C-alpha cells in the first residue's frame, strides 16, 4: 500500500487535478486537486459527474475553448469515443489565458466492453504549448525575409 500511495503522490505532482468517475452512478471522487478555481466550482455545484464537468468547462475555459471542451467532457458520448482506445485528450485555454490538457483514462470496463469507470486528469501545458507554437512559427517563417 505504501508503494501505491507513493505512486499516487508522484502522479498528483504532475496533474493539476485527478478524479475517478463512476459512469454507472454518474459520480466522481477527487483524488487530488491543486486548482482553487476548480475546487470552488465543484464545491458550489454539488451534482453528478456529468453536470459538474460541464459546469467546470463552462466556467473555467476561455470562450474559444468552451464548445470543444464541453464536447470532450460529455459523459453521454464517452463510451463510444473510447471504444477502441484507453485514453483520449484535448487541449484547452483557461479563462486565465493558460493552456491545459484534459485526459480521460479507462479505469474499468464491464465484461460487455462498456466503460464502467475512468480517470479524468488535467495538467498544465502552458509552457509546452507556447514552445510548440513558437517552433511552428519558426518553421514557417523565412529566415531572410521574416515572412511566413
GIFEN-V493460 format. One record per residue. D_LAST is the distance of its C-alpha to the last C-alpha in Angstrom with 2 decimals. Layout:
d_last=D_LAST
d_last=D_LAST
This chain:
d_last=54.99
d_last=53.94
d_last=51.21
d_last=49.93
d_last=49.84
d_last=48.05
d_last=45.43
d_last=44.97
d_last=44.62
d_last=41.92
d_last=39.96
d_last=40.44
d_last=38.75
d_last=35.50
d_last=35.54
d_last=35.74
d_last=38.07
d_last=40.09
d_last=42.25
d_last=44.52
d_last=44.77
d_last=47.82
d_last=46.83
d_last=50.47
d_last=51.45
d_last=48.15
d_last=48.57
d_last=46.58
d_last=47.47
d_last=45.50
d_last=45.24
d_last=43.11
d_last=41.07
d_last=39.56
d_last=37.88
d_last=40.14
d_last=38.28
d_last=38.78
d_last=42.37
d_last=43.04
d_last=41.87
d_last=43.94
d_last=46.99
d_last=46.93
d_last=46.41
d_last=49.29
d_last=48.52
d_last=47.68
d_last=44.57
d_last=42.94
d_last=43.35
d_last=42.49
d_last=39.17
d_last=38.20
d_last=39.37
d_last=37.41
d_last=34.21
d_last=34.81
d_last=35.70
d_last=33.39
d_last=30.00
d_last=27.38
d_last=27.60
d_last=24.19
d_last=25.77
d_last=29.38
d_last=29.64
d_last=28.05
d_last=30.19
d_last=33.28
d_last=32.82
d_last=32.41
d_last=35.60
d_last=37.65
d_last=40.64
d_last=42.07
d_last=39.40
d_last=38.92
d_last=41.52
d_last=39.84
d_last=36.36
d_last=37.85
d_last=40.33
d_last=38.92
d_last=37.05
d_last=38.29
d_last=35.28
d_last=32.44
d_last=29.72
d_last=27.35
d_last=24.99
d_last=25.42
d_last=24.80
d_last=28.08
d_last=29.42
d_last=29.06
d_last=25.29
d_last=25.52
d_last=24.48
d_last=27.32
d_last=28.08
d_last=31.18
d_last=33.05
d_last=36.18
d_last=38.28
d_last=41.29
d_last=44.51
d_last=47.24
d_last=47.86
d_last=51.11
d_last=52.84
d_last=51.49
d_last=47.91
d_last=47.28
d_last=45.47
d_last=48.00
d_last=46.07
d_last=42.69
d_last=40.96
d_last=38.22
d_last=36.22
d_last=33.46
d_last=31.44
d_last=29.06
d_last=25.63
d_last=23.93
d_last=23.13
d_last=22.18
d_last=19.81
d_last=18.09
d_last=17.83
d_last=16.51
d_last=13.80
d_last=12.89
d_last=12.94
d_last=10.75
d_last=8.00
d_last=8.84
d_last=8.96
d_last=5.49
d_last=4.33
d_last=6.13
d_last=9.37
d_last=10.80
d_last=8.63
d_last=6.71
d_last=3.76
d_last=0.00
